[in-house]
Amino acid sequence: MVAYDHVGRRARVRGIGLVPETRKVIECKGQRAADLLDAIETNEAFSTQVCKLKKEIDLDPSKVNPNG
């Protein structure tokens, strides 16, 4: 683990909180997500949240939750 972040969100936007949190971690490292991450494991219960993250951060789908 090279960095982490956590944020509280209002209930109506809470489900997509991992998007700005992930973006903040990537930006603080000063690199592109593709260069920084070999894999990203999200602890999210709903697949729509992971889909939103992949779309907004432009992550390589093969690197997101590679272990299921």
Number of C-alpha atoms within 10 A of each C-alpha: 5 7 10 10 11 12 9 9 11 8 7 7 9 11 16 16 16 20 17 16 16 20 16 16 17 20 12 9 12 10 12 14 20 14 8 12 16 11 17 18 12 14 9 12 9 9 9 12 17 21 13 15 21 16 13 13 16 12 18 15 14 10 15 19 13 10 8 6
